Amino acid sequence: MNGLYILLILLAYFGLLLLVARMTSRRTDNDTFFRGNRQSPWQLVAFGMIGASLSGVTFVSVPGMVTRIDMTYLQMCMGFFFGYLVIAHLLLPLYYRLNLTSIYTYLGKRLGRHSYRTGASFFLLSKLLGASLRLYLVCLILQHFIFDAYGIPFVVTAAGTVVLIWLYTHRCGIRTIVWTDTFQTLCLLLTLILMLFSVASLLQMDLGDLWRAVITDEHSRIFVFDDWVSKQNFFKQFFSGVFVTIVMTGLDQDMMQKNLTCRNLKEAQKNMYCYGLSFLPVNFLFLSLGILLLLAATQLHLPVPARGDDLLPMFAAGGYLGYGVLVCFTIGILAAAFSSADSALTALTTSVCIDLLDIERMETAKAERRRKQVHLLLSIIFVGCILVFKAVDSPSIIDTLYTLTSYTYGPLLGLFAFGLFTRLRPRDRMVPFIAIASPVICYLTDLVVSLYTNYSFGYELLMVNGLLTFAGLALSSIYTKNTNLSWK
């Protein structure tokens, strides 16, 4: 199958997204764009959020992780569920009680205007980098599969991909995203199942054989209790999973904006339970696919790629699993990429408009015009970030993503924890300096510890970063009795 057929698949898939966008774009306004008029069925939101969270990074990187760290990523996935429980019973009640559009408005009400702007700014930085990194991976695969053969430069591929996303999100935002994410999650999960069956056919195994092959393989190791220095130590991975979930979902405007489109708190909590329970089995299937691909590589005498991220694309693009899998792989990559990038673009637009430009105070026509301008500008910035990641070319996208999270979401974790669990109020003007100093100290600490000891920091840097921010806020605080917006 040549690049032309894959290009036709891309256009057909995009046509379906445009159709969904057109059907959901009637009678739209800024409330529709930002909150979906709070009319989204929770079942739809929960299912769609699976695809938005998995993204193209999970689709490509997780199967390849077994080549380096076996199935130990599941330790982190176990922590994810407990993080979702914290969000459902601590953060969601607060957001619904305050009737928030942007969750960072809470920081302004509780800690002050500088804290509010600081929290929103760190979200913008985190989400812009994270979403661009995810989309970069997909652009790279599309470039390899299709556009290299036609001599089209990577910058055109990146710009064209972002333009497609802009086209179906610029009118009605989050209401469209809820429906397109559902469609894209369905495509992603069907693709995963079809690829598993294709590998089984290649290995001539039935379901029982597949199960035995996975659990008896040398890469099936899940738990690491005996090595405290290793980044894969269970306690490091588990608690990192809890806190990564809290910051990347509960303190993330992108993910919370979808939850806040549910009709009420109870439905939003149901959404969080179902969504949280899905993570472990889905990631287990992705890791199992990685083990089966390694078995297939041995059977076919194929060299295992040095980069884990290249394992699945090697089989799909090489035709070893049949052209049908290449079609499914292309659709799965598109579904995973678009479901995370489109919602990220919408959330970034919401945060800039509400948190930085305060468009809720503007006249309706002016506010809508400003929102469209911001949406377009952020799309252009997306392209620039993708080109930067192309120049850096990290060997493992998912590791890079979680490392960025540790540095950029840490101050957000500290700010929200301080607001929720204390009755102190920091000196508001000092908050931006504290939030910047914390990740810098974390980075320097990581360098020093790695240089002089055998210990290697992993994703637990997120917790250290949040703790440093919390401590800095505490040192700058004065006691305040009259606040009813803390968790207590």
Order of alpha helices (4+ residues) and beta strands (2+ residues): alpha-alpha-alpha-alpha-alpha-alpha-alpha-alpha-alpha-alpha-alpha-alpha-alpha-alpha-alpha-alpha-alpha-alpha-beta-alpha-alpha-beta
